[in-house]
Amino acid sequence: MSPKTKRNIQRIIPFGIIWLFIGWFDLVTDALATGNKNTNPGIEITLTLEVFVFASVAVTITGLIIGTLEVYWFKNLFARYSFTRKLLSKFLFYTFFLFLLIFIMYPLASAIELRISPFSDDIWDRFIGFLGSGLFLSTAISLAFSTFLSLFYAAISDHLGHRVLFNFFTGRYHQPVEEKRIFMFLDMKSSTAIAEELGHLTYFELLRSYYNVLSGAIIEYEGEVYQYVGDEIVISWELDKGISGENCLSCFFAMQRDLQNKASYFQKRYGVVPSFKAGLHVGPVTTGEIGALKREIFFTGDVLNVTARIQSLCITHNTDLLISHSLLDLLKDPPSFTFSSLGPLNLKGRAQFMELYSVTNKP
């Protein structure tokens, strides 16, 4: 299974869980309120074991369908919408979807309870009565709430990032922990000149397109976006994931390739094709949640400053990618890449010299 597919599945599953838990809550509270007695058998469905299992499966599948639509379709369709407009637009679509769901699920659940065909006249007479009752309104409100909550989760996940949101929920970094990570500081070349040429609004659109192109490779090679800082992006890997298959290096060249493949698009739309340079380093960081007015997962450690300094030397040494000796040691000189030592170099603000290597991809 590819990292992208794995990531998409991890993003879809919470939708099914949200719908399942809300469905269970509704079923259990209704049963407790009535003592699980059917006070209106003409339209209400008695909560038997078979009905409970059917309802649980049905709402979970519904949540997974919504999650699939969110991940594979709506994410791109409404990418340029504001948070509120995006939420309302999708909510209107799902209103129709939920009415269709009720039209299918109520007759099936009713047929399971009565043990007769869902196409019998008794089932459809019962369904027509249900549509005109307060129970239908209550069901519609419950489904609408489930939809709204799952859409809200989708919007927050998009803004924070799936892994960041997952770490918040699990409390992984509620207490600071020390871990070893690989960092890549990637910076667009000649960004100031490009911004002056295009103007601020068009330059912003270029940045949006630029980051969208780079995102595929980051996902494919299991990187995590730590920060977007203007035209710079900071990417991080847990040590094992970054070393495995030389993901941290492969990611750089995959981003470079993807950007070259979109060169005609950038040239036609913006009149310029962006390119980038990057520095890579590895080291210990302290990771934890931080912030009073806004909380986020924060890395602190010398490795970040050093990586930024390494990236700044790319122009001086006329190379697109520089990595530290300590990272190369962990990568064990992989055969897919060529490494050229630049010798011990002085990094700004540091007394000790560090050996750096330029990296090229073998054809």
C-alpha contacts under 8 A as a table, 3 or more apart, distances in Angstrom:
res1	aa1	res2	aa2	distance
1	M	5	T	6.40
1	M	6	K	6.42
2	S	5	T	5.27
2	S	6	K	6.17
2	S	220	E	7.21
3	P	6	K	4.98
3	P	7	R	5.95
3	P	219	I	6.60
3	P	220	E	5.38
3	P	221	Y	7.04
3	P	222	E	6.41
4	K	7	R	5.08
4	K	8	N	6.17
4	K	219	I	5.76
4	K	220	E	5.53
5	T	8	N	5.09
5	T	9	I	6.19
6	K	9	I	5.19
6	K	10	Q	6.23
7	R	10	Q	5.07
7	R	11	R	6.28
7	R	219	I	7.85
8	N	11	R	5.02
8	N	12	I	6.18
8	N	71	V	6.77
9	I	12	I	5.04
9	I	13	I	6.15
10	Q	13	I	5.60
10	Q	14	P	7.40
11	R	14	P	6.38
11	R	15	F	7.85
11	R	67	G	7.45
11	R	71	V	7.43
11	R	162	H	6.82
12	I	15	F	5.69
12	I	16	G	7.23
12	I	64	L	6.08
12	I	67	G	4.64
12	I	68	T	5.97
12	I	71	V	7.11
13	I	16	G	5.35
13	I	17	I	6.47
13	I	64	L	6.45
13	I	67	G	7.37
14	P	17	I	4.90
14	P	18	I	6.05
14	P	67	G	7.95
15	F	18	I	5.17
15	F	19	W	6.32
15	F	60	T	7.97
15	F	63	G	4.85
15	F	64	L	5.71
15	F	66	I	7.10
15	F	67	G	5.39
15	F	150	S	5.93
16	G	19	W	5.27
16	G	20	L	6.06
16	G	59	V	7.42
16	G	60	T	4.54
16	G	61	I	6.50
16	G	62	T	7.10
16	G	63	G	4.13
16	G	64	L	4.74
16	G	67	G	7.48
17	I	20	L	5.05
17	I	21	F	6.13
17	I	60	T	6.70
17	I	63	G	7.43
18	I	21	F	5.44
18	I	22	I	6.26
18	I	63	G	7.23
18	I	146	S	7.30
18	I	149	L	7.85
18	I	150	S	6.68
19	W	22	I	5.29
19	W	23	G	5.93
19	W	59	V	5.71
19	W	60	T	5.75
19	W	62	T	7.50
19	W	63	G	5.36
19	W	146	S	5.99
19	W	150	S	7.76
20	L	23	G	5.05
20	L	24	W	6.11
20	L	56	S	6.11
20	L	57	V	7.99
20	L	59	V	5.77
20	L	60	T	5.11
20	L	63	G	7.73
21	F	24	W	5.10
21	F	25	F	6.11
22	I	25	F	4.96
22	I	26	D	6.21
22	I	146	S	6.66
23	G	26	D	5.20
23	G	27	L	6.18
23	G	55	A	7.65
23	G	56	S	6.88
23	G	59	V	6.59
24	W	27	L	5.11
24	W	28	V	5.97
24	W	56	S	7.13
25	F	28	V	5.34
25	F	29	T	6.01
26	D	29	T	5.35
26	D	30	D	6.05
26	D	142	S	7.72
27	L	30	D	5.34
27	L	31	A	6.15
27	L	47	L	7.80
27	L	52	F	7.88
28	V	31	A	5.08
28	V	32	L	6.09
29	T	32	L	5.08
29	T	33	A	6.01
30	D	33	A	5.11
30	D	34	T	6.33
30	D	36	N	7.48
31	A	34	T	5.42
31	A	35	G	5.58
31	A	36	N	4.26
31	A	37	K	7.46
31	A	47	L	7.35
32	L	35	G	5.02
32	L	36	N	6.30
33	A	36	N	7.53
34	T	37	K	5.54
34	T	38	N	7.50
34	T	39	T	7.81
36	N	46	T	7.37
36	N	47	L	6.86
37	K	46	T	7.30
38	N	41	P	5.73
38	N	44	E	6.60
38	N	45	I	7.24
38	N	46	T	5.73
39	T	44	E	7.69
40	N	43	I	6.08
40	N	44	E	5.59
41	P	44	E	5.15
41	P	45	I	6.83
41	P	46	T	7.71
42	G	126	R	6.13
42	G	129	G	7.52
43	I	126	R	5.49
43	I	127	F	6.94
43	I	129	G	6.13
43	I	130	F	5.08
44	E	130	F	7.58
44	E	135	L	7.71
45	I	109	A	7.45
45	I	110	S	6.10
45	I	113	E	6.89
46	T	51	V	7.71
46	T	113	E	6.88
47	L	51	V	5.77
47	L	52	F	6.13
48	T	51	V	5.12
48	T	52	F	6.09
48	T	113	E	7.14
49	L	52	F	5.04
49	L	53	V	6.20
50	E	53	V	5.25
50	E	54	F	6.12
50	E	112	I	7.07
50	E	113	E	7.47
51	V	54	F	5.01
51	V	55	A	5.94
51	V	109	A	6.13
51	V	112	I	6.59
51	V	113	E	6.45
52	F	55	A	5.15
52	F	56	S	6.07
53	V	56	S	5.12
53	V	57	V	6.22
54	F	57	V	5.26
54	F	58	A	5.99
54	F	109	A	7.07
55	A	58	A	4.98
55	A	59	V	6.08
55	A	109	A	7.49
56	S	59	V	5.52
56	S	60	T	6.18
57	V	60	T	5.21
57	V	61	I	6.12
58	A	61	I	5.26
58	A	62	T	6.15
58	A	105	M	7.69
59	V	62	T	4.90
59	V	63	G	6.16
60	T	63	G	5.12
60	T	64	L	6.24
61	I	64	L	4.99
61	I	65	I	6.11
62	T	65	I	5.09
62	T	66	I	6.28
63	G	66	I	5.12
63	G	67	G	6.08
63	G	150	S	7.96
64	L	67	G	4.89
64	L	68	T	6.05
65	I	68	T	5.06
65	I	69	L	6.24
66	I	69	L	5.09
66	I	70	E	6.12
67	G	70	E	5.00
67	G	71	V	6.15
68	T	71	V	5.24
68	T	72	Y	5.88
68	T	73	W	7.71
69	L	72	Y	5.46
69	L	73	W	5.14
69	L	74	F	6.06
70	E	73	W	5.76
70	E	74	F	4.83
70	E	75	K	5.70
70	E	154	A	7.37
71	V	74	F	6.72
71	V	75	K	5.81
72	Y	75	K	6.65
72	Y	76	N	7.76
73	W	76	N	6.03
73	W	77	L	6.25
74	F	77	L	4.74
74	F	78	F	5.80
74	F	79	A	7.80
74	F	90	K	7.97
75	K	78	F	5.92
75	K	79	A	5.79
76	N	79	A	4.92
78	F	81	Y	5.31
78	F	86	K	6.09
81	Y	85	R	5.96
81	Y	86	K	5.34
82	S	85	R	5.22
82	S	86	K	5.80
83	F	86	K	5.23
83	F	87	L	6.16
83	F	155	A	7.27
84	T	87	L	5.14
84	T	88	L	6.19
85	R	88	L	5.19
85	R	89	S	5.96
86	K	89	S	5.25
86	K	90	K	6.22
87	L	90	K	5.45
87	L	91	F	6.02
87	L	151	L	6.80
87	L	152	F	7.52
87	L	155	A	7.85
88	L	91	F	4.89
88	L	92	L	6.25
89	S	92	L	5.39
89	S	93	F	6.60
90	K	93	F	5.08
90	K	94	Y	6.15
90	K	151	L	7.95
91	F	94	Y	5.10
91	F	95	T	6.14
91	F	147	T	7.39
91	F	148	F	7.01
91	F	151	L	7.93
92	L	95	T	5.11
92	L	96	F	6.90
93	F	96	F	5.62
93	F	97	F	6.45
94	Y	97	F	4.59
94	Y	98	L	5.90
94	Y	147	T	7.32
95	T	98	L	5.22
95	T	99	F	6.40
95	T	144	A	7.22
96	F	99	F	5.26
96	F	100	L	6.38
97	F	100	L	5.17
97	F	101	L	6.22
98	L	101	L	4.70
98	L	102	I	6.17
98	L	140	A	7.75
98	L	143	L	7.06
98	L	144	A	7.85
99	F	102	I	5.13
99	F	103	F	6.23
99	F	140	A	7.83
100	L	103	F	5.01
100	L	104	I	6.43
101	L	104	I	5.22
101	L	105	M	5.91
102	I	105	M	5.17
102	I	106	Y	5.60
103	F	106	Y	6.19
103	F	107	P	7.13
104	I	107	P	6.15
104	I	108	L	6.67
105	M	108	L	5.12
105	M	109	A	6.03
106	Y	109	A	5.21
106	Y	110	S	5.97
106	Y	127	F	7.14
107	P	110	S	5.03
107	P	111	A	5.98
107	P	118	P	5.62
107	P	123	I	6.11
107	P	124	W	7.07
107	P	127	F	6.66
108	L	111	A	5.05
108	L	112	I	6.26
108	L	118	P	5.67
109	A	112	I	5.08
109	A	113	E	6.32
110	S	113	E	5.14
110	S	114	L	6.19
110	S	118	P	7.44
110	S	123	I	6.70
111	A	114	L	5.21
111	A	115	R	5.43
111	A	116	I	5.20
111	A	117	S	5.83
111	A	118	P	4.97
111	A	123	I	6.75
112	I	115	R	5.01
112	I	116	I	7.03
116	I	120	S	7.31
117	S	120	S	5.50
117	S	123	I	7.94
118	P	123	I	6.10
118	P	124	W	7.98
119	F	123	I	6.81
119	F	124	W	7.29
120	S	123	I	5.53
120	S	124	W	6.79
121	D	124	W	5.23
121	D	125	D	6.03
122	D	125	D	5.19
122	D	126	R	6.12
123	I	126	R	5.13
123	I	127	F	6.16
124	W	127	F	4.76
124	W	128	I	6.14
125	D	128	I	5.25
125	D	129	G	6.39
126	R	129	G	5.16
126	R	130	F	6.20
127	F	130	F	4.89
127	F	131	L	6.32
128	I	131	L	5.21
128	I	132	G	6.78
129	G	132	G	5.44
129	G	133	S	6.53
130	F	133	S	5.21
130	F	135	L	6.77
130	F	136	F	5.91
131	L	136	F	5.52
132	G	136	F	7.03
133	S	136	F	5.58
133	S	137	L	7.12
134	G	137	L	5.09
134	G	138	S	6.24
135	L	138	S	4.99
135	L	139	T	6.09
136	F	139	T	5.07
136	F	140	A	6.08
137	L	140	A	5.06
137	L	141	I	6.18
138	S	141	I	5.19
138	S	142	S	6.25
139	T	142	S	5.11
139	T	143	L	6.22
140	A	143	L	5.17
140	A	144	A	6.00
141	I	144	A	4.96
141	I	145	F	6.10
142	S	145	F	5.14
142	S	146	S	6.34
143	L	146	S	5.06
143	L	147	T	6.16
144	A	147	T	5.00
144	A	148	F	6.06
145	F	148	F	5.05
145	F	149	L	6.07
146	S	149	L	5.22
146	S	150	S	6.18
147	T	150	S	5.24
147	T	151	L	6.08
148	F	151	L	5.11
148	F	152	F	6.01
149	L	152	F	5.03
149	L	153	Y	6.16
150	S	153	Y	4.97
150	S	154	A	6.20
151	L	154	A	4.91
151	L	155	A	6.21
152	F	155	A	5.14
152	F	156	I	6.20
153	Y	156	I	5.21
153	Y	157	S	5.96
154	A	157	S	5.07
154	A	158	D	6.17
155	A	158	D	5.17
155	A	159	H	6.36
156	I	159	H	5.13
156	I	160	L	6.03
156	I	161	G	7.87
156	I	165	L	7.99
157	S	160	L	5.31
157	S	161	G	5.13
157	S	162	H	5.15
157	S	165	L	6.19
158	D	161	G	5.32
158	D	162	H	6.91
160	L	164	V	6.13
160	L	165	L	6.21
161	G	164	V	5.35
161	G	165	L	6.17
162	H	165	L	5.24
162	H	166	F	6.08
163	R	166	F	4.96
163	R	167	N	6.07
163	R	224	E	7.94
164	V	167	N	5.11
164	V	168	F	6.25
164	V	297	I	7.09
165	L	168	F	5.05
165	L	169	F	6.30
166	F	169	F	5.18
166	F	170	T	6.14
167	N	170	T	5.17
167	N	171	G	5.77
167	N	172	R	5.32
167	N	173	Y	6.78
168	F	171	G	5.15
168	F	172	R	6.88
168	F	173	Y	7.31
168	F	174	H	7.56
171	G	174	H	4.92
171	G	175	Q	7.96
172	R	175	Q	7.52
173	Y	176	P	5.72
173	Y	177	V	6.69
173	Y	287	T	6.54
173	Y	288	G	4.54
173	Y	289	E	5.84
173	Y	297	I	7.28
174	H	288	G	6.10
174	H	289	E	5.73
175	Q	288	G	6.06
175	Q	289	E	7.38
176	P	286	T	6.33
176	P	287	T	5.39
176	P	288	G	4.29
176	P	289	E	7.25
177	V	286	T	5.58
177	V	287	T	5.35
177	V	288	G	6.47
178	E	284	P	6.68
178	E	285	V	5.66
178	E	286	T	4.42
178	E	287	T	6.15
179	E	284	P	5.53
179	E	285	V	5.65
179	E	286	T	6.47
179	E	287	T	7.26
180	K	238	E	6.93
180	K	239	L	5.94
180	K	282	V	7.16
180	K	283	G	5.38
180	K	284	P	4.22
180	K	285	V	6.12
181	R	236	S	6.78
181	R	237	W	5.73
181	R	238	E	4.96
181	R	239	L	4.89
181	R	282	V	5.71
181	R	283	G	5.80
181	R	284	P	6.27
181	R	285	V	6.96
182	I	236	S	5.63
182	I	237	W	5.16
182	I	238	E	6.55
182	I	239	L	5.99
182	I	242	G	6.56
182	I	248	C	7.72
182	I	280	L	7.12
182	I	281	H	5.81
182	I	282	V	4.29
182	I	283	G	6.68
183	F	234	V	7.01
183	F	235	I	5.77
183	F	236	S	4.57
183	F	237	W	6.59
183	F	280	L	5.71
183	F	281	H	5.66
183	F	282	V	6.25
183	F	303	V	7.74
183	F	304	L	7.04
183	F	307	T	6.86
184	M	234	V	5.75
184	M	235	I	5.07
184	M	236	S	6.32
184	M	248	C	7.86
184	M	278	A	6.52
184	M	279	G	5.62
184	M	280	L	4.61
184	M	281	H	6.88
184	M	307	T	6.90
185	F	232	E	7.08
185	F	233	I	6.16
185	F	234	V	4.79
185	F	235	I	6.60
185	F	278	A	5.45
185	F	279	G	5.43
185	F	280	L	6.74
185	F	307	T	6.42
185	F	308	A	6.01
185	F	311	Q	6.37
186	L	232	E	5.61
186	L	233	I	5.33
186	L	234	V	6.31
186	L	235	I	7.83
186	L	276	F	6.63
186	L	277	K	5.77
186	L	278	A	4.25
186	L	279	G	6.72
186	L	311	Q	7.32
187	D	231	D	6.16
187	D	232	E	4.42
187	D	233	I	6.59
187	D	276	F	5.42
187	D	277	K	5.53
187	D	278	A	6.18
187	D	311	Q	7.87
188	M	191	S	5.78
188	M	231	D	5.77
188	M	232	E	6.42
188	M	274	P	6.84
188	M	275	S	5.79
188	M	276	F	4.21
188	M	277	K	6.52
189	K	274	P	7.08
189	K	275	S	5.71
189	K	276	F	5.03
189	K	277	K	6.71
190	S	193	A	5.50
190	S	194	I	6.28
191	S	194	I	5.01
191	S	195	A	6.03
191	S	231	D	6.95
192	T	195	A	5.14
192	T	196	E	6.24
193	A	196	E	5.17
193	A	197	E	6.19
194	I	197	E	5.10
194	I	198	L	6.10
194	I	203	Y	7.36
194	I	272	V	7.78
195	A	198	L	5.29
195	A	199	G	5.59
195	A	200	H	6.23
195	A	203	Y	5.42
196	E	199	G	5.50
196	E	200	H	7.58
198	L	201	L	7.87
198	L	202	T	5.67
198	L	203	Y	5.62
198	L	270	Y	7.52
199	G	202	T	5.73
199	G	203	Y	5.91
200	H	203	Y	5.07
200	H	204	F	6.07
201	L	204	F	5.12
201	L	205	E	6.49
202	T	205	E	5.05
202	T	206	L	6.25
202	T	270	Y	7.70
203	Y	206	L	4.93
203	Y	207	L	6.22
204	F	207	L	5.05
204	F	208	R	6.30
205	E	208	R	5.04
205	E	209	S	6.31
206	L	209	S	5.12
206	L	210	Y	5.92
206	L	266	F	7.91
206	L	270	Y	7.07
207	L	210	Y	4.88
207	L	211	Y	6.05
207	L	231	D	6.97
208	R	211	Y	5.39
208	R	212	N	6.21
209	S	212	N	5.07
209	S	213	V	6.31
210	Y	213	V	5.32
210	Y	214	L	6.47
210	Y	259	L	7.73
210	Y	274	P	7.57
211	Y	214	L	5.07
211	Y	215	S	6.13
212	N	215	S	5.29
212	N	216	G	7.50
213	V	216	G	6.45
213	V	255	M	7.53
213	V	258	D	6.55
213	V	259	L	6.39
213	V	262	K	7.94
214	L	217	A	5.91
214	L	218	I	6.67
214	L	255	M	5.21
214	L	258	D	7.07
214	L	259	L	7.17
215	S	218	I	5.09
215	S	219	I	6.27
216	G	219	I	5.32
216	G	220	E	6.14
216	G	255	M	7.83
217	A	220	E	4.87
217	A	221	Y	6.06
217	A	251	C	5.62
217	A	252	F	7.94
217	A	254	A	5.68
217	A	255	M	5.53
217	A	258	D	7.84
218	I	221	Y	5.43
218	I	222	E	6.08
218	I	223	G	4.98
218	I	224	E	7.02
218	I	225	V	7.88
218	I	251	C	6.09
218	I	255	M	7.69
219	I	222	E	5.11
219	I	223	G	6.03
219	I	224	E	7.69
220	E	223	G	7.84
220	E	251	C	7.70
221	Y	242	G	7.97
221	Y	247	N	5.15
221	Y	248	C	7.16
221	Y	250	S	7.19
221	Y	251	C	5.61
222	E	237	W	7.20
222	E	241	K	6.70
222	E	242	G	7.50
222	E	247	N	7.23
223	G	235	I	6.23
223	G	236	S	5.75
223	G	237	W	5.23
223	G	242	G	7.43
223	G	248	C	7.54
223	G	251	C	7.95
224	E	235	I	5.51
224	E	236	S	5.14
224	E	237	W	6.20
225	V	228	Y	7.61
225	V	233	I	7.27
225	V	234	V	6.09
225	V	235	I	4.61
225	V	236	S	6.36
226	Y	233	I	7.69
226	Y	234	V	5.43
226	Y	235	I	5.52
226	Y	236	S	6.32
227	Q	233	I	5.84
227	Q	234	V	5.17
227	Q	235	I	7.31
228	Y	231	D	7.32
228	Y	232	E	5.95
228	Y	233	I	4.60
228	Y	234	V	6.47
229	V	232	E	5.01
229	V	233	I	6.05
229	V	234	V	7.89
230	G	233	I	7.86
237	W	240	D	7.93
237	W	241	K	6.14
237	W	242	G	5.07
237	W	248	C	7.44
238	E	241	K	5.46
238	E	242	G	6.09
239	L	242	G	5.25
239	L	243	I	6.17
240	D	243	I	5.31
240	D	244	S	5.93
241	K	244	S	5.22
241	K	247	N	6.96
242	G	245	G	7.80
242	G	246	E	6.40
242	G	247	N	5.02
242	G	248	C	4.99
243	I	246	E	4.97
243	I	247	N	6.07
243	I	248	C	6.79
243	I	330	L	7.15
243	I	331	L	6.06
244	S	247	N	5.98
246	E	249	L	5.56
246	E	250	S	6.01
246	E	331	L	6.66
246	E	334	P	7.48
247	N	250	S	4.99
247	N	251	C	5.76
248	C	251	C	5.37
248	C	252	F	6.85
249	L	252	F	5.38
249	L	253	F	6.79
250	S	253	F	5.37
250	S	254	A	6.00
251	C	254	A	5.07
251	C	255	M	6.11
252	F	255	M	5.25
252	F	256	Q	6.26
253	F	256	Q	4.85
253	F	257	R	6.05
253	F	361	N	7.21
254	A	257	R	4.99
254	A	258	D	6.07
255	M	258	D	5.10
255	M	259	L	6.11
256	Q	259	L	5.24
256	Q	260	Q	6.27
256	Q	275	S	7.64
256	Q	276	F	7.95
257	R	260	Q	5.10
257	R	261	N	6.20
258	D	261	N	5.05
258	D	262	K	6.49
259	L	262	K	5.17
259	L	263	A	6.28
259	L	274	P	7.83
259	L	275	S	7.62
260	Q	263	A	4.95
261	N	264	S	7.61
262	K	265	Y	5.27
262	K	266	F	6.46
263	A	266	F	5.27
263	A	267	Q	6.05
263	A	273	V	5.70
264	S	267	Q	5.05
264	S	268	K	5.98
264	S	273	V	8.00
265	Y	268	K	5.26
265	Y	269	R	6.06
266	F	269	R	5.24
266	F	270	Y	5.41
266	F	271	G	6.53
266	F	272	V	6.03
266	F	273	V	5.35
266	F	274	P	7.76
267	Q	270	Y	5.54
267	Q	271	G	4.29
267	Q	272	V	4.88
267	Q	273	V	5.61
268	K	271	G	5.72
270	Y	273	V	7.77
276	F	320	D	6.95
277	K	311	Q	7.01
277	K	314	C	6.62
277	K	319	T	7.51
277	K	320	D	4.39
277	K	321	L	5.84
278	A	311	Q	5.08
278	A	314	C	7.25
278	A	320	D	6.22
278	A	321	L	5.00
278	A	322	L	6.56
279	G	307	T	5.78
279	G	308	A	6.88
279	G	309	R	7.99
279	G	310	I	5.21
279	G	311	Q	3.95
279	G	312	S	7.74
279	G	314	C	7.63
279	G	321	L	5.80
279	G	322	L	4.89
279	G	323	I	5.71
280	L	307	T	5.86
280	L	310	I	7.30
280	L	311	Q	7.48
280	L	321	L	7.79
280	L	322	L	6.35
280	L	323	I	4.62
280	L	324	S	6.58
280	L	327	L	7.69
281	H	303	V	6.79
281	H	306	V	7.43
281	H	307	T	5.43
281	H	323	I	5.93
281	H	324	S	5.42
281	H	326	S	7.42
281	H	327	L	5.86
282	V	303	V	6.44
282	V	324	S	7.78
282	V	326	S	6.93
282	V	327	L	5.67
283	G	302	D	7.84
283	G	303	V	5.33
284	P	301	G	6.69
284	P	302	D	7.98
284	P	303	V	6.88
285	V	299	F	6.06
285	V	300	T	5.47
285	V	301	G	4.69
285	V	302	D	7.58
285	V	303	V	7.15
286	T	299	F	5.74
286	T	300	T	5.35
286	T	301	G	6.41
287	T	297	I	6.95
287	T	298	F	5.70
287	T	299	F	4.73
287	T	300	T	6.67
288	G	297	I	5.48
288	G	298	F	5.56
288	G	299	F	6.92
289	E	295	R	6.40
289	E	296	E	5.48
289	E	297	I	4.46
289	E	298	F	5.99
290	I	295	R	5.43
290	I	296	E	5.67
290	I	297	I	6.30
290	I	298	F	6.28
291	G	294	K	5.29
291	G	295	R	4.52
291	G	296	E	6.58
292	A	295	R	6.42
300	T	304	L	7.33
301	G	304	L	6.10
301	G	305	N	7.62
302	D	305	N	5.37
302	D	306	V	6.24
303	V	306	V	5.09
303	V	307	T	6.02
304	L	307	T	5.18
304	L	308	A	6.30
305	N	308	A	5.22
305	N	309	R	6.34
306	V	309	R	5.04
306	V	310	I	6.18
306	V	347	L	7.62
307	T	310	I	5.01
307	T	311	Q	6.25
308	A	311	Q	5.21
308	A	312	S	6.36
309	R	312	S	5.12
309	R	313	L	6.73
309	R	347	L	6.12
309	R	348	K	6.65
310	I	313	L	5.44
310	I	314	C	7.26
310	I	322	L	6.62
310	I	323	I	7.33
310	I	324	S	7.84
310	I	347	L	7.23
310	I	356	L	7.99
311	Q	314	C	5.61
311	Q	321	L	7.62
311	Q	322	L	6.70
312	S	315	I	6.83
312	S	316	T	7.88
313	L	316	T	5.16
313	L	317	H	6.33
313	L	322	L	7.97
314	C	317	H	5.37
314	C	318	N	5.83
314	C	319	T	5.13
314	C	320	D	5.95
314	C	321	L	6.62
314	C	322	L	6.55
315	I	318	N	4.91
315	I	319	T	6.46
315	I	320	D	7.78
319	T	322	L	7.23
319	T	358	S	6.49
320	D	358	S	7.73
320	D	359	V	7.95
321	L	358	S	5.68
321	L	359	V	5.69
321	L	360	T	7.67
322	L	356	L	6.46
322	L	357	Y	5.47
322	L	358	S	4.58
322	L	359	V	6.29
323	I	327	L	6.77
323	I	328	L	7.18
323	I	356	L	5.72
323	I	357	Y	5.39
323	I	358	S	6.55
323	I	359	V	7.43
324	S	327	L	5.40
324	S	328	L	6.46
324	S	354	M	7.37
324	S	355	E	6.35
324	S	356	L	4.75
324	S	357	Y	6.38
325	H	328	L	5.04
325	H	329	D	6.22
325	H	354	M	7.54
325	H	355	E	5.60
325	H	356	L	5.73
325	H	357	Y	6.98
326	S	329	D	5.21
326	S	330	L	6.70
327	L	330	L	5.23
327	L	331	L	6.34
328	L	331	L	4.96
328	L	332	K	6.17
328	L	333	D	6.28
329	D	332	K	5.22
329	D	333	D	7.15
331	L	334	P	6.34
333	D	337	F	7.88
333	D	339	F	7.91
334	P	337	F	6.22
335	P	338	T	7.46
336	S	361	N	6.52
336	S	362	K	5.69
337	F	359	V	6.64
337	F	360	T	5.76
337	F	361	N	4.70
337	F	362	K	5.26
338	T	359	V	5.68
338	T	360	T	5.22
338	T	361	N	6.27
338	T	362	K	6.40
339	F	357	Y	5.89
339	F	358	S	5.74
339	F	359	V	4.84
339	F	360	T	6.75
340	S	357	Y	5.23
340	S	358	S	5.25
340	S	359	V	6.62
341	S	355	E	7.25
341	S	356	L	6.04
341	S	357	Y	4.42
341	S	358	S	6.56
342	L	345	L	7.46
342	L	355	E	6.84
342	L	356	L	5.65
342	L	357	Y	5.65
342	L	358	S	7.17
343	G	354	M	7.92
343	G	355	E	5.18
343	G	356	L	6.35
343	G	357	Y	7.79
344	P	353	F	5.45
344	P	354	M	4.90
344	P	355	E	4.01
344	P	356	L	6.68
345	L	353	F	5.16
345	L	354	M	5.26
345	L	355	E	5.92
345	L	356	L	7.04
346	N	350	R	7.09
346	N	351	A	7.50
346	N	352	Q	6.94
346	N	353	F	4.73
346	N	354	M	6.50
347	L	350	R	5.58
347	L	351	A	7.88
347	L	352	Q	7.89
347	L	353	F	6.77
347	L	354	M	7.32
350	R	353	F	7.52
